[in-house]
């Protein structure tokens, strides 16, 4: 998947409000590739994800990506992310801006502390790079329906295949998890994309500095989702 995702237009179900004026900063993406049947995901992987969120929540959108079709909490967007954006050889894995940063041990298993360091270093480096483009948004809600208006600004000339999407991420989703006892609150679950998995194309080719592009997204949230967490 060679499309370049602009990650500033994520909508958390905590309903954090951004101005529609695009911020001149980079915002990363952190994915924990996980599954409810996976014991390590609910054991050391559970604690590691909490540490990764603490490290990176100010600089990245952190998502529990349930990308296995046999897992509770899976959805097509999470499956597509696992296949094409944050692939890994096992469960759990920890990815930053689409790069698997899991530190694997030669004899099997992983090194949690090194993995945590790797993820943070990748996000810190990405955030410090010059901003190519960023997206701001505003939204309105009526019941379970939501309309999101986005504005994307290119801060420098670029050439590529750029897409914008809005993704629902819900924290505290109650569900079983192998490695945890009973029903527990899952961290930052990727619920899906408003416009498919990859969103809407804004430019494919050359773009000049200071160009802006506007898109409107209309989505429907599942009534069971906690929109006010």
Phi, psi and omega in degrees: 000104188265356178297145178262115181276133173269112195270003182283345186260045172270139177248112175279147179289356168286352176060045171296136187258125171251149171289156179287342174293121184297134177282142179275069179201158176269146175230123185273178176232130174240126177243129164263111175284120192211171178205148182290338179277351189274115180297310178300330179298327181264356180258252181293333179292333179292310179294321180297320179295321176301318179293320179296318177299314179301318181295323197239359188295337178279346186237356185207155168273122181258132186226132166278112188256101183271080192262013176259132185295343179267005184261144164300155178072004177286154174206167187297323179297316178296320177297316180294321176300314182298319182285321194239345184241319181227060182289155177205167182272350184202186183230135351280167171221155184236119188240141176235127184045042176083009181247128178289114183252015178292132178267105184271139175276146183300325182267012183107158183081184179225168176258103184300316184295317179293322177299315178301316179296318181298315181298312181298318181297321180292317178293316179301318180294318180296315182297329182278350181283157177302141182282125174275308181207156177210163186231133170248161180209158166231162181214159170228149181233145172219103186064236179264005179264141182222139176241127182240125176254123183246148172231124179248130178242134172268121183273347178213162176295144183209170176213120182175187181248099189253134180234150173236139175215167174242131182240137175273126177232119183246127177267149175076030180288124183277122181193163174292159175205120174301132184099347174240159182267121174072208179271129185228166181272112181280145185274126164046062185280127173289114183267338179146173178258146180289322181242070183068198181280329189243349171092208185247137178290135174250331175199142174226095184136212185276143176220145182265161178298142177076004172291145178234153180222134181245141177221151175240133180240136176239121183229162176237125180269144176297134181301338182281345181290142177271103185278352189242017182292000000 
